Amino acid sequence: MYTALIVILIIAATGLVGLILLQQGKGADMGASFGAGASGTVFGSGGSANFMTRMTAVLAAVFIILCLILGNLSANKSAREDSKWMSIEQTTEEAKKAEQSAPPVAPTNNTDIPQ
């Protein structure tokens, strides 16, 4: 479920960025009204603004809701037993116990080494 929500979040974020980049700014209509730009668009002169702003609002709402859900799932996720960090802690604890239980090593007197 977590992975599916992440995929949907990525799709919503990509769609949101794409819709925002496709929209015209407020000042673009000013040039078209004086005859400097072409006012004919795929959705009509006024239809694109309504469609794109509604889709942007819907995708923004989906994005925010998914972020809140994923944040809640991440915060309440319990630590798994087979986690990498848990195994690191266990190996360090086992190494400390092994060092404490190991007999002390007696120093060797090497006479073969020249001084």
C-alpha positions as CSV (number, residue, x, y, z in Angstrom):
1,M,0.0,0.0,0.0
2,Y,2.8,2.3,0.9
3,T,4.5,1.8,-2.5
4,A,1.2,2.4,-4.4
5,L,0.7,5.7,-2.5
6,I,4.2,6.8,-3.4
7,V,3.6,6.0,-7.1
8,I,0.3,8.0,-7.0
9,L,2.1,10.8,-5.3
10,I,4.8,11.0,-8.0
11,I,2.2,10.9,-10.7
12,A,0.2,13.7,-9.0
13,A,3.3,15.8,-8.6
14,T,4.4,15.4,-12.2
15,G,0.9,16.2,-13.4
16,L,0.8,19.2,-11.2
17,V,4.1,20.6,-12.5
18,G,3.0,19.9,-16.0
19,L,-0.3,21.7,-15.6
20,I,1.3,24.7,-13.9
21,L,3.9,25.0,-16.7
22,L,1.1,24.9,-19.4
23,Q,-0.9,27.7,-17.9
24,Q,-0.5,31.2,-19.1
25,G,0.2,34.1,-16.7
26,K,-2.2,36.9,-16.0
27,G,-0.3,39.3,-18.1
28,A,-0.5,37.1,-21.2
29,D,-4.1,38.1,-21.8
30,M,-3.3,41.8,-21.9
31,G,-1.2,41.4,-25.0
32,A,-3.8,39.3,-26.8
33,S,-6.5,42.0,-26.1
34,F,-4.4,44.6,-28.0
35,G,-3.9,42.2,-30.9
36,A,-0.3,41.2,-30.2
37,G,-1.0,37.5,-29.6
38,A,-3.2,34.8,-30.9
39,S,-6.2,34.2,-28.6
40,G,-7.3,30.9,-30.3
41,T,-6.4,27.9,-28.1
42,V,-7.3,24.3,-28.1
43,F,-9.9,24.7,-25.3
44,G,-11.3,28.0,-26.6
45,S,-10.5,31.4,-25.3
46,G,-12.1,31.0,-21.8
47,G,-12.4,27.2,-21.5
48,S,-8.7,26.5,-20.9
49,A,-8.5,28.7,-17.9
50,N,-11.4,27.0,-16.1
51,F,-10.3,23.4,-17.1
52,M,-6.7,23.9,-16.2
53,T,-7.3,25.8,-12.9
54,R,-9.8,23.1,-11.8
55,M,-7.4,20.3,-12.7
56,T,-4.6,22.1,-10.9
57,A,-6.7,22.5,-7.8
58,V,-7.7,18.8,-7.9
59,L,-4.1,17.6,-8.3
60,A,-2.9,20.0,-5.6
61,A,-5.6,18.6,-3.2
62,V,-4.6,15.0,-4.1
63,F,-0.9,15.9,-3.6
64,I,-1.5,17.4,-0.2
65,I,-3.7,14.6,1.0
66,L,-1.3,12.0,-0.1
67,C,1.6,13.8,1.6
68,L,-0.4,13.9,4.9
69,I,-1.3,10.2,4.6
70,L,2.3,9.1,3.8
71,G,3.7,11.3,6.6
72,N,1.3,9.7,9.1
73,L,2.1,6.2,7.8
74,S,5.8,6.9,8.1
75,A,5.6,8.3,11.6
76,N,3.5,5.4,12.9
77,K,5.5,2.7,11.2
78,S,7.0,0.3,13.8
79,A,10.6,-0.8,13.5
80,R,11.0,-4.2,11.9
81,E,13.1,-6.9,13.5
82,D,15.1,-7.6,10.4
83,S,16.1,-3.9,9.9
84,K,19.7,-3.1,8.9
85,W,20.2,-0.9,11.9
86,M,18.9,-3.5,14.3
87,S,21.3,-6.1,12.9
88,I,24.2,-3.6,13.3
89,E,23.3,-3.0,17.0
90,Q,23.0,-6.8,17.6
91,T,26.4,-7.5,16.1
92,T,28.1,-4.8,18.2
93,E,26.4,-6.2,21.3
94,E,27.4,-9.7,20.4
95,A,31.0,-8.6,19.8
96,K,31.2,-6.9,23.2
97,K,29.9,-10.0,24.9
98,A,32.4,-12.1,23.0
99,E,35.2,-9.8,24.1
100,Q,34.2,-10.0,27.8
101,S,33.8,-13.8,27.8
102,A,37.1,-14.5,25.9
103,P,40.1,-15.5,28.1
104,P,42.9,-13.0,28.2
105,V,45.7,-13.6,25.7
106,A,49.0,-14.2,27.3
107,P,51.9,-12.2,25.8
108,T,54.3,-14.4,23.9
109,N,58.0,-14.2,24.3
110,N,59.4,-14.3,20.8
111,T,63.1,-14.9,20.8
112,D,63.3,-15.5,17.1
113,I,62.8,-11.8,16.3
114,P,66.1,-9.9,16.1
115,Q,66.2,-6.7,17.9
